[in-house]
């Protein structure tokens, strides 16, 4: 056997370690945290919870990123996923700066009935650019059609939550075809084209945190959460086939 093949085999052998019939990456045996899969858990949902991508969590456990988990299955969560510097955002929590801005806004009872998730359909975007497009091309008097925008690292910081003036002033949205629905629907847009790409882990983490806050603030159940495709009166693919619609909605509907 050639020395190159031998070294490749030895490296591969060093990657995996069997523990109690379950295969973990060797680094996981030394430092990673472990998690026992519960009913309703999904790879995507667990990855978001720990600030990871589904692909990263799957790779760390030698799994197919599109495969299903088994109740009782033990997963290795990378050490870096649960370690954060002092003052860093806690997983599942809104950034303190955003929370302070939101706390200053007065929301009338029963003002909102739906929370609607969109993607921008572009791989990069900024609030300023969207606002200009909606004013100049869509002729919207109030500009930016959404109440919130979450960046993906291209034009805005990854996971950055921008609070639009439609939320600050409690204005109707402009993100749906129906004006009646716009009057009662909060719009959240994630920058990205999810027909081609996945949303980032940080986008999903902050979308989840923002959604929890808004449902609680507006006294809405999980059933009030919709995607653009589900609620729009004209067919659309938004927020795209790579957005984890089923797992995202199921997590909130269980709490309805």
C-alpha positions as CSV (number, residue, x, y, z in Angstrom):
1,X,0.0,0.0,0.0
2,X,1.4,3.4,-0.9
3,X,2.3,5.8,1.9
4,X,-0.3,8.3,0.8
5,X,-3.1,5.7,1.0
6,X,-1.9,4.6,4.4
7,X,-1.9,8.1,5.8
8,X,-5.4,8.8,4.4
9,X,-6.7,5.6,6.1
10,X,-5.0,6.5,9.4
11,X,-6.6,10.0,9.3
12,X,-10.0,8.5,8.6
13,X,-9.6,6.0,11.4
14,X,-8.8,8.8,13.8
15,X,-12.0,10.7,12.9
16,X,-14.5,8.3,14.3
17,X,-14.8,6.7,17.7
18,X,-17.6,4.2,18.6
19,X,-19.1,4.7,22.1
20,X,-21.9,2.4,23.2
21,X,-22.7,1.5,19.6
22,X,-23.1,5.2,18.6
23,X,-20.5,6.8,16.4
24,X,-19.2,10.2,17.4
25,X,-16.4,12.4,15.9
26,X,-13.3,11.9,18.1
27,X,-13.3,15.6,19.1
28,X,-16.8,15.1,20.4
29,X,-15.7,12.4,22.8
30,X,-13.2,14.8,24.3
31,X,-15.0,18.1,24.5
32,X,-18.5,18.1,23.0
33,X,-21.7,18.3,24.9
34,X,-24.3,15.6,24.3
35,X,-28.1,15.8,23.8
36,X,-30.7,13.1,23.8
37,X,-33.3,13.5,21.0
38,X,-36.8,14.0,22.2
39,X,-40.2,13.6,20.4
40,X,-40.7,16.5,17.9
41,X,-37.0,17.3,17.6
42,X,-35.5,17.8,14.2
43,X,-31.9,18.3,13.0
44,X,-32.7,21.8,11.7
45,X,-34.5,22.8,14.9
46,X,-31.7,21.6,17.1
47,X,-29.1,23.2,14.9
48,X,-30.8,26.6,15.2
49,X,-31.1,26.2,18.9
50,X,-27.4,25.9,19.2
51,X,-26.5,28.5,16.6
52,X,-25.3,25.9,14.0
53,X,-26.3,25.0,10.5
54,X,-28.0,21.6,10.0
55,X,-25.1,20.5,7.8
56,X,-22.6,21.3,10.6
57,X,-24.6,19.4,13.2
58,X,-25.1,16.5,10.8
59,X,-21.4,16.3,9.9
60,X,-20.4,16.4,13.6
61,X,-22.5,13.3,14.1
62,X,-21.9,11.4,10.9
63,X,-25.5,11.9,9.8
64,X,-27.3,12.7,6.6
65,X,-28.3,16.3,6.8
66,X,-31.7,15.4,5.3
67,X,-32.2,12.3,7.5
68,X,-34.7,11.9,10.4
69,X,-33.7,11.6,14.1
70,X,-34.8,8.8,16.4
71,X,-36.2,9.5,19.9
72,X,-33.4,8.7,22.4
73,X,-30.7,9.1,19.8
74,X,-27.6,10.8,21.3
75,X,-26.1,13.8,19.4
76,X,-22.8,15.5,20.0
77,X,-23.2,19.2,20.2
78,X,-19.9,21.0,19.3
79,X,-18.3,22.7,22.3
80,X,-18.1,26.0,20.4
81,X,-21.9,26.0,19.9
82,X,-22.6,26.4,23.6
83,X,-19.6,28.6,24.5
84,X,-19.9,32.4,24.1
85,X,-18.0,35.4,25.4
86,X,-19.3,37.5,28.3
87,X,-22.1,39.8,27.1
88,X,-22.7,37.8,23.9
89,X,-26.3,37.2,22.8
90,X,-27.8,34.2,24.6
91,X,-29.2,31.6,22.1
92,X,-32.9,32.1,21.6
93,X,-32.8,35.7,23.0
94,X,-33.2,39.0,21.1
95,X,-30.1,41.2,21.0
96,X,-30.4,43.7,23.9
97,X,-30.2,46.7,21.6
98,X,-33.2,45.4,19.5
99,X,-35.2,44.6,22.6
100,X,-34.7,48.1,23.9
101,X,-36.1,49.6,20.7
102,X,-39.1,47.3,20.6
103,X,-39.9,48.0,24.2
104,X,-40.4,51.7,23.4
105,X,-43.2,51.0,20.9
106,X,-46.8,51.0,22.1
107,X,-48.9,48.2,20.6
108,X,-52.7,48.5,20.8
109,X,-54.6,45.3,21.8
110,X,-55.7,43.2,18.8
111,X,-53.9,45.5,16.4
112,X,-52.2,42.5,14.7
113,X,-53.5,39.1,13.8
114,X,-50.7,37.5,11.7
115,X,-47.0,37.3,11.6
116,X,-45.7,36.7,8.0
117,X,-42.2,35.5,7.0
118,X,-40.7,36.4,3.6
119,X,-37.3,36.2,1.9
120,X,-36.0,39.0,-0.2
121,X,-35.4,36.8,-3.2
122,X,-31.9,38.4,-3.6
123,X,-28.6,37.1,-2.2
124,X,-27.7,40.5,-0.7
125,X,-29.8,43.4,0.5
126,X,-30.0,46.4,2.8
127,X,-32.9,48.2,4.4
128,X,-31.9,51.4,2.5
129,X,-32.0,49.6,-0.8
130,X,-35.3,47.8,-0.1
131,X,-36.8,51.1,1.0
132,X,-35.7,52.9,-2.2
133,X,-37.0,50.0,-4.4
134,X,-40.4,50.0,-2.7
135,X,-40.7,53.8,-2.9
136,X,-39.4,54.3,-6.5
137,X,-40.4,51.1,-8.2
138,X,-43.4,49.9,-6.2
139,X,-44.6,53.5,-5.5
140,X,-45.3,52.8,-1.9
141,X,-45.7,56.0,0.0
142,X,-44.4,54.5,3.3
143,X,-41.4,52.8,1.6
144,X,-40.0,49.6,3.1
145,X,-42.9,47.1,2.9
146,X,-41.8,45.1,5.9
147,X,-41.8,45.8,9.6
148,X,-38.5,43.9,10.2
149,X,-35.6,42.8,8.1
150,X,-33.0,40.2,9.1
151,X,-29.6,40.3,7.3
152,X,-27.5,37.4,6.0
153,X,-24.0,38.9,6.0
154,X,-24.3,40.3,2.5
155,X,-25.2,44.0,2.8
156,X,-26.2,43.6,6.4
157,X,-24.6,41.8,9.3
158,X,-25.5,38.1,9.5
159,X,-28.5,37.9,11.8
160,X,-28.8,41.6,12.2
161,X,-32.4,42.6,13.0
162,X,-33.4,46.0,11.4
163,X,-36.6,47.5,12.9
164,X,-38.5,49.3,10.2
165,X,-40.5,52.5,10.6
166,X,-43.7,50.6,9.9
167,X,-43.2,48.9,13.2
168,X,-42.0,51.9,15.1
169,X,-45.0,53.9,13.9
170,X,-47.4,50.9,13.9
171,X,-48.2,51.4,10.2
172,X,-50.0,48.8,8.0
173,X,-47.6,46.5,6.1
174,X,-47.1,46.6,2.3
175,X,-45.8,43.0,2.0
176,X,-49.0,41.2,0.9
177,X,-51.2,41.4,-2.1
178,X,-54.3,42.1,0.0
179,X,-54.7,45.5,1.6
180,X,-57.0,44.0,4.1
181,X,-54.4,41.5,5.2
182,X,-51.7,44.2,5.2
183,X,-53.6,46.1,7.8
184,X,-53.4,43.2,10.3
185,X,-50.2,41.4,9.3
186,X,-46.6,42.0,10.5
187,X,-44.0,41.4,7.9
188,X,-40.5,39.9,8.5
189,X,-38.1,39.6,5.6
190,X,-35.0,37.6,5.7
191,X,-32.3,38.7,3.2
192,X,-31.5,35.9,0.8
193,X,-32.8,33.8,-2.1
194,X,-34.0,30.6,-0.4
195,X,-34.9,29.1,-3.7
196,X,-31.1,28.7,-4.1
197,X,-29.6,28.9,-0.6
198,X,-30.4,28.1,3.0
199,X,-31.0,30.8,5.5
200,X,-28.0,31.2,7.8
201,X,-28.0,29.7,11.3
202,X,-27.9,33.2,12.8
203,X,-30.8,34.4,10.7
204,X,-32.9,31.5,11.9
205,X,-31.8,32.0,15.5
206,X,-32.8,35.6,15.5
207,X,-36.0,35.0,13.5
208,X,-37.1,32.5,16.1
209,X,-36.3,35.0,18.9
210,X,-38.1,37.8,17.2
211,X,-41.1,35.6,16.5
212,X,-41.4,34.5,20.1
213,X,-41.2,38.2,21.2
214,X,-43.8,39.4,18.7
215,X,-46.3,36.6,19.4
216,X,-46.0,37.3,23.1
217,X,-46.2,41.1,22.7
218,X,-49.2,41.0,20.4
219,X,-50.9,38.2,22.4
220,X,-51.0,35.8,19.4
221,X,-50.9,32.0,19.3
222,X,-48.5,30.0,17.2
223,X,-51.3,29.5,14.7
224,X,-51.0,33.2,13.7
225,X,-47.6,32.5,12.2
226,X,-47.6,32.2,8.4
227,X,-45.2,32.2,5.4
228,X,-45.9,34.6,2.5
229,X,-46.8,31.6,0.4
230,X,-49.4,30.4,2.8
231,X,-51.3,33.7,3.3
232,X,-50.9,35.6,0.0
233,X,-53.9,35.8,-2.2
234,X,-51.7,35.5,-5.3
235,X,-49.4,32.4,-5.6
236,X,-45.8,32.9,-4.6
237,X,-43.0,30.6,-3.7
238,X,-41.8,33.0,-1.0
239,X,-39.9,32.3,1.3
240,X,-38.5,29.6,-1.0
241,X,-38.0,25.9,-1.0
242,X,-34.9,26.0,1.2
243,X,-36.6,27.8,4.1
244,X,-37.5,25.1,6.7
245,X,-41.2,26.0,6.8
246,X,-42.6,22.7,8.3
247,X,-40.1,22.5,11.2
248,X,-40.2,26.3,11.9
249,X,-44.0,26.5,12.0
250,X,-44.5,23.2,13.9
251,X,-42.3,24.5,16.7
252,X,-44.6,27.4,17.3
253,X,-47.9,25.7,16.6
254,X,-47.2,23.2,19.3
255,X,-47.3,26.2,21.7
256,X,-50.5,27.6,20.2
